[in-house]
Amino acid sequence: EIYRSSIKIDLVTQRGMTALMMAAQQGHEHIVQLLLARDAQVDVTTYSGVSALMLAAGHGQLTCVQQLLDAPNIQINATNRDGDTALYIAAMSGHIGIVKAIKEQAGAALVPMRGNRVFESFLLAIEDHNIPRAAALLEVGLRSMKSMAFKAVLTGFLSNPSVEDVRTQLEVSVSHALHAPILTAVTRIRHAWSNPGTPLSEQDQQILSL
């Protein structure tokens, strides 16, 4: 017992990794449980600001994410050096189950993410035909995606990126008066983000802030 109590479980490697970080990243849930029971610090980060929760979220380790979320001192909204939260990292990695778990366990404590950044990532995922990433980003729950018509447009891009096919899908989901201007706005926004020199109109900025 004296030997065990003298082990410094929060020591870091040259890369700034702790034992908890490595266990969470690799999905060793029993080791994570043991370390948490020994009061391992959950919010120690690497030199780039990456936490154990972010590593588990990015590598699809659902059980480890849930274990870390149950830790009393977990900082759910913490960001790394690039400004990414565990939720965003999970979404960008296409782990929709982890996105749902973080949202469910965080509840009201979860700080909403910047809509334009997630929306841009969503459009890029569609362009790359990365359906798991796009679906996970939709699950993040952007305020701008709460509109039934707007979400119908975006969900249409998941199944088929063709604008004409999306237009057809929209006709059975929302009224023509709604879907036409929204579809046009999405097309303009996609074009603006594909061409950095093209500014967004005031109208499109308002759509993104809905």
Order of alpha helices (4+ residues) and beta strands (2+ residues): alpha-alpha-alpha-alpha-alpha-alpha-alpha-alpha-alpha-alpha-alpha-alpha-alpha
